């Protein structure tokens, strides 16, 4: 934009990455001089009005994939930067926006969805587009990254996730067994419950059978050793009562883990699932992520099941359903 007067550009990514990642990185690279006409930025909100205006008439507007395909329709563009992988229909719309101006699309991503349409488009390039170019960037050669921390963090992922996150290779991560590192090594006979330590409760909502798995952490290793469940119904209220009865004398506090479905209303109540949990356990800590981060949660769990440093998650034999899931759950499309 600085060298091309009148350029009209987009920068886009997922909503939860827009301010924290994309807009922040743009701000770091933005000249802090009179070549920029308008660019009000805060770390909490990103750029005001989601736009950067340059003195030469160029502009960059920020969008999010969560807005849907329709929001990417309209005027022609000169450059579109898509960070992380959007749904294919959004890419198609963006390509259409570049036709009139013979524009350019730039895509940056860590291929956490596995081998998708993006791999076909770039690696296979079946249509033989001579303008398609791609590069792999290995984090080990990035001088702006603390290599000691990189090695520690990447080492916490399972083997395939390490290669994807460190080298950017397209690997099949979303077919076959979801929890592929799981083995008999993860199964133990028993675990000694610690009353003074927090319970960690992994929640599934609105499913039949409804089951919450219960564990604790000891010496940086996770142990799942118990569960509460209800068959033939999805009733958060009843499961909370079952947990309270089972651990009525527990003194170490409770942390609940789940996904954004906890914000949906319980079929048997007028309140959301998390609201019901909070009513029964007012001092509990609640941790959940957006539904699109399921793959990230599976990757993180696989890294605990087994990574380059060893095994960091164990399950006792009495948790038969959980063991069965670890052995049999596969990815669906």
One Martini backbone bead per residue (centre of mass of N, CA, C, O) as a GRO file, in nm:
protein
  333
    1UNK     BB    1   0.054   0.064  -0.018
    2UNK     BB    2   0.294   0.264  -0.007
    3UNK     BB    3   0.366   0.202  -0.335
    4UNK     BB    4   0.030   0.207  -0.394
    5UNK     BB    5  -0.186   0.405  -0.503
    6UNK     BB    6  -0.523   0.316  -0.431
    7UNK     BB    7  -0.528   0.072  -0.265
    8UNK     BB    8  -0.749  -0.216  -0.208
    9UNK     BB    9  -0.771  -0.392   0.109
   10UNK     BB   10  -0.748  -0.712   0.280
   11UNK     BB   11  -0.785  -0.849   0.616
   12UNK     BB   12  -0.815  -1.199   0.723
   13UNK     BB   13  -0.991  -1.388   0.987
   14UNK     BB   14  -1.057  -1.501   1.272
   15UNK     BB   15  -1.201  -1.343   1.532
   16UNK     BB   16  -0.994  -1.451   1.765
   17UNK     BB   17  -0.736  -1.337   1.568
   18UNK     BB   18  -0.752  -1.042   1.474
   19UNK     BB   19  -0.635  -0.875   1.714
   20UNK     BB   20  -0.414  -1.064   1.847
   21UNK     BB   21  -0.271  -1.102   1.555
   22UNK     BB   22  -0.314  -0.950   1.285
   23UNK     BB   23  -0.339  -0.649   1.380
   24UNK     BB   24  -0.083  -0.649   1.552
   25UNK     BB   25   0.118  -0.709   1.320
   26UNK     BB   26   0.048  -0.464   1.149
   27UNK     BB   27   0.125  -0.250   1.358
   28UNK     BB   28   0.428  -0.321   1.379
   29UNK     BB   29   0.473  -0.253   1.054
   30UNK     BB   30   0.377   0.026   1.083
   31UNK     BB   31   0.426   0.334   1.014
   32UNK     BB   32   0.521   0.626   1.232
   33UNK     BB   33   0.393   0.837   1.011
   34UNK     BB   34   0.260   1.041   0.745
   35UNK     BB   35   0.179   0.789   0.560
   36UNK     BB   36  -0.036   0.779   0.786
   37UNK     BB   37  -0.364   0.888   0.834
   38UNK     BB   38  -0.526   0.620   0.964
   39UNK     BB   39  -0.447   0.448   1.297
   40UNK     BB   40  -0.628   0.332   1.548
   41UNK     BB   41  -0.473   0.162   1.829
   42UNK     BB   42  -0.550  -0.132   2.031
   43UNK     BB   43  -0.502  -0.423   2.204
   44UNK     BB   44  -0.816  -0.474   2.260
   45UNK     BB   45  -0.949  -0.356   1.955
   46UNK     BB   46  -0.762  -0.243   1.762
   47UNK     BB   47  -0.880  -0.100   1.489
   48UNK     BB   48  -1.052   0.154   1.410
   49UNK     BB   49  -1.296   0.048   1.199
   50UNK     BB   50  -1.109  -0.162   1.062
   51UNK     BB   51  -0.876   0.060   0.961
   52UNK     BB   52  -0.638   0.173   0.706
   53UNK     BB   53  -0.500   0.493   0.620
   54UNK     BB   54  -0.346   0.651   0.349
   55UNK     BB   55  -0.213   0.927   0.190
   56UNK     BB   56  -0.229   0.773  -0.109
   57UNK     BB   57  -0.530   0.613  -0.078
   58UNK     BB   58  -0.486   0.370   0.072
   59UNK     BB   59  -0.627   0.050   0.203
   60UNK     BB   60  -0.715  -0.138   0.511
   61UNK     BB   61  -0.940  -0.403   0.575
   62UNK     BB   62  -1.105  -0.580   0.835
   63UNK     BB   63  -1.192  -0.926   0.858
   64UNK     BB   64  -1.420  -1.210   0.913
   65UNK     BB   65  -1.524  -1.533   0.872
   66UNK     BB   66  -1.777  -1.520   1.065
   67UNK     BB   67  -1.948  -1.338   0.858
   68UNK     BB   68  -1.927  -1.472   0.591
   69UNK     BB   69  -1.958  -1.475   0.253
   70UNK     BB   70  -2.123  -1.208   0.202
   71UNK     BB   71  -1.895  -1.010   0.321
   72UNK     BB   72  -1.709  -1.084   0.043
   73UNK     BB   73  -1.873  -0.908  -0.120
   74UNK     BB   74  -1.826  -0.683  -0.407
   75UNK     BB   75  -1.568  -0.512  -0.436
   76UNK     BB   76  -1.274  -0.458  -0.563
   77UNK     BB   77  -0.933  -0.585  -0.535
   78UNK     BB   78  -0.578  -0.599  -0.488
   79UNK     BB   79  -0.553  -0.720  -0.184
   80UNK     BB   80  -0.558  -1.045  -0.011
   81UNK     BB   81  -0.540  -1.148   0.333
   82UNK     BB   82  -0.523  -1.487   0.451
   83UNK     BB   83  -0.550  -1.603   0.780
   84UNK     BB   84  -0.582  -1.885   0.783
   85UNK     BB   85  -0.838  -2.123   0.733
   86UNK     BB   86  -1.101  -2.105   0.541
   87UNK     BB   87  -1.362  -2.144   0.386
   88UNK     BB   88  -1.399  -2.204   0.051
   89UNK     BB   89  -1.618  -1.985  -0.018
   90UNK     BB   90  -1.440  -1.742   0.063
   91UNK     BB   91  -1.215  -1.781  -0.140
   92UNK     BB   92  -1.395  -1.753  -0.389
   93UNK     BB   93  -1.484  -1.462  -0.336
   94UNK     BB   94  -1.199  -1.337  -0.334
   95UNK     BB   95  -1.124  -1.406  -0.623
   96UNK     BB   96  -1.351  -1.231  -0.750
   97UNK     BB   97  -1.233  -0.953  -0.635
   98UNK     BB   98  -0.954  -0.976  -0.828
   99UNK     BB   99  -1.017  -0.957  -1.131
  100UNK     BB  100  -1.037  -0.650  -1.224
  101UNK     BB  101  -0.727  -0.587  -1.086
  102UNK     BB  102  -0.531  -0.815  -1.084
  103UNK     BB  103  -0.494  -0.948  -0.816
  104UNK     BB  104  -0.379  -1.052  -0.482
  105UNK     BB  105  -0.316  -1.352  -0.296
  106UNK     BB  106  -0.260  -1.403   0.056
  107UNK     BB  107  -0.140  -1.694   0.241
  108UNK     BB  108  -0.159  -1.786   0.591
  109UNK     BB  109  -0.056  -2.097   0.768
  110UNK     BB  110  -0.167  -2.364   0.981
  111UNK     BB  111  -0.247  -2.705   0.895
  112UNK     BB  112  -0.485  -2.816   1.120
  113UNK     BB  113  -0.698  -2.963   0.911
  114UNK     BB  114  -0.509  -3.075   0.707
  115UNK     BB  115  -0.610  -3.228   0.416
  116UNK     BB  116  -0.723  -2.993   0.194
  117UNK     BB  117  -0.806  -2.776  -0.049
  118UNK     BB  118  -0.533  -2.628  -0.017
  119UNK     BB  119  -0.348  -2.861  -0.094
  120UNK     BB  120  -0.464  -2.899  -0.377
  121UNK     BB  121  -0.409  -2.607  -0.484
  122UNK     BB  122  -0.088  -2.611  -0.425
  123UNK     BB  123   0.040  -2.897  -0.456
  124UNK     BB  124  -0.118  -2.992  -0.715
  125UNK     BB  125  -0.224  -2.794  -0.928
  126UNK     BB  126  -0.429  -2.903  -1.160
  127UNK     BB  127  -0.456  -2.627  -1.344
  128UNK     BB  128  -0.171  -2.487  -1.377
  129UNK     BB  129  -0.102  -2.231  -1.214
  130UNK     BB  130   0.165  -2.006  -1.255
  131UNK     BB  131   0.092  -1.813  -0.984
  132UNK     BB  132   0.153  -2.045  -0.797
  133UNK     BB  133   0.291  -2.009  -0.466
  134UNK     BB  134   0.507  -2.184  -0.218
  135UNK     BB  135   0.593  -2.204   0.138
  136UNK     BB  136   0.802  -2.322   0.390
  137UNK     BB  137   0.811  -2.255   0.750
  138UNK     BB  138   1.062  -2.291   0.988
  139UNK     BB  139   1.081  -2.217   1.322
  140UNK     BB  140   1.391  -2.288   1.366
  141UNK     BB  141   1.460  -2.020   1.158
  142UNK     BB  142   1.337  -1.807   1.358
  143UNK     BB  143   1.474  -1.515   1.496
  144UNK     BB  144   1.194  -1.418   1.656
  145UNK     BB  145   1.221  -1.688   1.814
  146UNK     BB  146   1.228  -1.870   2.098
  147UNK     BB  147   1.383  -2.173   2.088
  148UNK     BB  148   1.339  -2.284   2.372
  149UNK     BB  149   1.030  -2.245   2.378
  150UNK     BB  150   0.964  -2.397   2.122
  151UNK     BB  151   1.067  -2.676   2.212
  152UNK     BB  152   0.880  -2.699   2.457
  153UNK     BB  153   0.603  -2.666   2.313
  154UNK     BB  154   0.627  -2.867   2.075
  155UNK     BB  155   0.694  -3.114   2.268
  156UNK     BB  156   0.377  -3.124   2.370
  157UNK     BB  157   0.321  -3.265   2.111
  158UNK     BB  158   0.241  -3.467   1.896
  159UNK     BB  159   0.407  -3.572   1.626
  160UNK     BB  160   0.227  -3.454   1.394
  161UNK     BB  161   0.184  -3.170   1.521
  162UNK     BB  162   0.478  -3.087   1.516
  163UNK     BB  163   0.513  -3.075   1.206
  164UNK     BB  164   0.288  -2.872   1.147
  165UNK     BB  165   0.376  -2.636   1.350
  166UNK     BB  166   0.686  -2.617   1.254
  167UNK     BB  167   0.670  -2.680   0.911
  168UNK     BB  168   0.373  -2.683   0.759
  169UNK     BB  169   0.266  -2.954   0.699
  170UNK     BB  170   0.058  -3.171   0.524
  171UNK     BB  171  -0.156  -3.362   0.730
  172UNK     BB  172  -0.348  -3.630   0.845
  173UNK     BB  173  -0.568  -3.515   1.115
  174UNK     BB  174  -0.902  -3.583   1.019
  175UNK     BB  175  -0.845  -3.893   1.017
  176UNK     BB  176  -0.924  -4.140   1.193
  177UNK     BB  177  -0.788  -4.145   1.483
  178UNK     BB  178  -0.798  -3.900   1.716
  179UNK     BB  179  -0.631  -4.081   1.954
  180UNK     BB  180  -0.349  -4.218   1.844
  181UNK     BB  181  -0.149  -4.229   2.110
  182UNK     BB  182  -0.314  -4.434   2.235
  183UNK     BB  183  -0.260  -4.680   2.504
  184UNK     BB  184  -0.190  -4.908   2.751
  185UNK     BB  185   0.000  -4.703   2.901
  186UNK     BB  186  -0.254  -4.515   3.001
  187UNK     BB  187  -0.335  -4.757   3.181
  188UNK     BB  188  -0.460  -4.790   3.513
  189UNK     BB  189  -0.575  -4.925   3.810
  190UNK     BB  190  -0.510  -4.664   4.001
  191UNK     BB  191  -0.611  -4.377   4.218
  192UNK     BB  192  -0.534  -4.132   4.459
  193UNK     BB  193  -0.737  -3.937   4.606
  194UNK     BB  194  -0.731  -3.568   4.657
  195UNK     BB  195  -0.898  -3.361   4.867
  196UNK     BB  196  -0.701  -3.089   4.855
  197UNK     BB  197  -0.748  -3.106   4.547
  198UNK     BB  198  -0.842  -3.039   4.248
  199UNK     BB  199  -1.102  -3.084   4.037
  200UNK     BB  200  -1.142  -3.226   3.702
  201UNK     BB  201  -1.410  -3.146   3.476
  202UNK     BB  202  -1.538  -3.312   3.193
  203UNK     BB  203  -1.774  -3.176   2.964
  204UNK     BB  204  -2.091  -3.297   2.843
  205UNK     BB  205  -2.355  -3.178   2.637
  206UNK     BB  206  -2.647  -3.285   2.506
  207UNK     BB  207  -2.615  -3.602   2.564
  208UNK     BB  208  -2.658  -3.962   2.477
  209UNK     BB  209  -2.468  -4.006   2.696
  210UNK     BB  210  -2.412  -3.840   3.007
  211UNK     BB  211  -2.064  -3.739   3.068
  212UNK     BB  212  -1.833  -3.692   3.346
  213UNK     BB  213  -1.498  -3.644   3.388
  214UNK     BB  214  -1.257  -3.726   3.652
  215UNK     BB  215  -0.975  -3.537   3.786
  216UNK     BB  216  -0.611  -3.504   3.843
  217UNK     BB  217  -0.315  -3.342   3.946
  218UNK     BB  218   0.031  -3.488   3.936
  219UNK     BB  219   0.326  -3.386   3.862
  220UNK     BB  220   0.227  -3.290   3.565
  221UNK     BB  221  -0.007  -3.509   3.576
  222UNK     BB  222  -0.288  -3.672   3.441
  223UNK     BB  223  -0.591  -3.804   3.614
  224UNK     BB  224  -0.841  -4.037   3.533
  225UNK     BB  225  -1.087  -4.191   3.786
  226UNK     BB  226  -1.380  -4.072   3.716
  227UNK     BB  227  -1.756  -4.052   3.718
  228UNK     BB  228  -2.055  -3.909   3.573
  229UNK     BB  229  -2.392  -4.035   3.482
  230UNK     BB  230  -2.655  -4.032   3.219
  231UNK     BB  231  -2.924  -4.204   3.096
  232UNK     BB  232  -3.165  -4.112   2.852
  233UNK     BB  233  -3.038  -3.812   2.905
  234UNK     BB  234  -3.022  -3.440   2.923
  235UNK     BB  235  -2.906  -3.332   3.258
  236UNK     BB  236  -2.744  -3.100   3.432
  237UNK     BB  237  -2.875  -3.098   3.709
  238UNK     BB  238  -2.837  -3.404   3.775
  239UNK     BB  239  -2.526  -3.406   3.744
  240UNK     BB  240  -2.464  -3.208   3.968
  241UNK     BB  241  -2.590  -3.376   4.195
  242UNK     BB  242  -2.409  -3.626   4.156
  243UNK     BB  243  -2.142  -3.477   4.216
  244UNK     BB  244  -2.215  -3.377   4.501
  245UNK     BB  245  -2.262  -3.655   4.627
  246UNK     BB  246  -1.977  -3.780   4.561
  247UNK     BB  247  -1.831  -3.476   4.662
  248UNK     BB  248  -1.932  -3.344   4.946
  249UNK     BB  249  -1.620  -3.341   5.094
  250UNK     BB  250  -1.481  -3.155   4.912
  251UNK     BB  251  -1.183  -2.908   4.941
  252UNK     BB  252  -1.022  -2.828   4.645
  253UNK     BB  253  -1.204  -2.778   4.428
  254UNK     BB  254  -1.332  -2.675   4.091
  255UNK     BB  255  -1.285  -2.763   3.740
  256UNK     BB  256  -1.438  -2.675   3.435
  257UNK     BB  257  -1.469  -2.844   3.118
  258UNK     BB  258  -1.539  -2.716   2.779
  259UNK     BB  259  -1.769  -2.586   2.558
  260UNK     BB  260  -1.993  -2.363   2.405
  261UNK     BB  261  -2.248  -2.548   2.466
  262UNK     BB  262  -2.284  -2.439   2.763
  263UNK     BB  263  -2.456  -2.178   2.644
  264UNK     BB  264  -2.681  -2.358   2.621
  265UNK     BB  265  -2.982  -2.479   2.670
  266UNK     BB  266  -3.134  -2.683   2.865
  267UNK     BB  267  -3.384  -2.903   2.789
  268UNK     BB  268  -3.474  -2.907   3.119
  269UNK     BB  269  -3.427  -2.588   3.096
  270UNK     BB  270  -3.394  -2.215   3.105
  271UNK     BB  271  -3.092  -2.256   3.128
  272UNK     BB  272  -2.779  -2.272   3.107
  273UNK     BB  273  -2.536  -2.490   3.170
  274UNK     BB  274  -2.336  -2.295   3.315
  275UNK     BB  275  -2.547  -2.175   3.509
  276UNK     BB  276  -2.602  -2.438   3.659
  277UNK     BB  277  -2.317  -2.491   3.754
  278UNK     BB  278  -2.284  -2.218   3.910
  279UNK     BB  279  -2.509  -2.268   4.115
  280UNK     BB  280  -2.380  -2.534   4.242
  281UNK     BB  281  -2.070  -2.394   4.178
  282UNK     BB  282  -1.976  -2.083   4.266
  283UNK     BB  283  -1.641  -2.146   4.304
  284UNK     BB  284  -1.592  -2.230   4.030
  285UNK     BB  285  -1.409  -2.309   3.745
  286UNK     BB  286  -1.449  -2.196   3.400
  287UNK     BB  287  -1.361  -2.374   3.090
  288UNK     BB  288  -1.383  -2.249   2.748
  289UNK     BB  289  -1.442  -2.304   2.396
  290UNK     BB  290  -1.474  -2.281   2.083
  291UNK     BB  291  -1.593  -2.501   1.850
  292UNK     BB  292  -1.350  -2.457   1.639
  293UNK     BB  293  -1.137  -2.581   1.873
  294UNK     BB  294  -1.141  -2.891   1.871
  295UNK     BB  295  -0.871  -2.955   1.735
  296UNK     BB  296  -0.695  -2.821   1.953
  297UNK     BB  297  -0.789  -3.005   2.186
  298UNK     BB  298  -0.696  -3.270   2.064
  299UNK     BB  299  -0.400  -3.195   2.036
  300UNK     BB  300  -0.351  -3.141   2.337
  301UNK     BB  301  -0.434  -3.422   2.435
  302UNK     BB  302  -0.227  -3.583   2.269
  303UNK     BB  303   0.016  -3.444   2.416
  304UNK     BB  304  -0.060  -3.591   2.689
  305UNK     BB  305  -0.066  -3.884   2.615
  306UNK     BB  306   0.184  -3.831   2.393
  307UNK     BB  307   0.527  -3.739   2.373
  308UNK     BB  308   0.863  -3.678   2.356
  309UNK     BB  309   0.864  -3.690   2.694
  310UNK     BB  310   0.590  -3.858   2.718
  311UNK     BB  311   0.357  -3.933   2.968
  312UNK     BB  312   0.056  -3.713   3.088
  313UNK     BB  313  -0.183  -3.942   3.071
  314UNK     BB  314  -0.430  -4.107   3.279
  315UNK     BB  315  -0.637  -4.410   3.316
  316UNK     BB  316  -0.868  -4.588   3.470
  317UNK     BB  317  -1.034  -4.891   3.431
  318UNK     BB  318  -1.325  -4.786   3.522
  319UNK     BB  319  -1.315  -4.598   3.251
  320UNK     BB  320  -1.452  -4.744   2.997
  321UNK     BB  321  -1.572  -4.532   2.805
  322UNK     BB  322  -1.317  -4.362   2.765
  323UNK     BB  323  -1.140  -4.585   2.654
  324UNK     BB  324  -1.318  -4.645   2.412
  325UNK     BB  325  -1.295  -4.366   2.283
  326UNK     BB  326  -0.984  -4.361   2.247
  327UNK     BB  327  -0.999  -4.616   2.049
  328UNK     BB  328  -1.268  -4.522   1.844
  329UNK     BB  329  -1.250  -4.237   1.776
  330UNK     BB  330  -1.339  -4.047   1.488
  331UNK     BB  331  -1.333  -3.866   1.218
  332UNK     BB  332  -1.562  -3.625   1.086
  333UNK     BB  333  -1.736  -3.465   0.778
   0.00000   0.00000   0.00000
